[in-house]
Amino acid sequence: MTDIETDVREIKESIRVLTEKIDDLLNERESLAMMKLSERSLSTFLDEEPDLYAVSDVRVVYR
């Protein structure tokens, strides 16, 4: 009987770990989707804004 109980505990732990990983992936995907949505919604506004600095304003040019 104890082998079955041990197996059940291991399965429950594995399921818990997998559930946490799935939750983390879903949260990451949701965050990426929100950032993409924010980027798209601000793109028109930012395209119409003038540039603060021009390339000639840069003192050091990195190659």
Secondary structure, 3 states (H helix, E strand, C coil): CHHHHHHHHHHHHHHHHHHHHHHHHHHHHHHHHHHHHHHHHHHHHHHHCCCCCCHHHCCCCCC
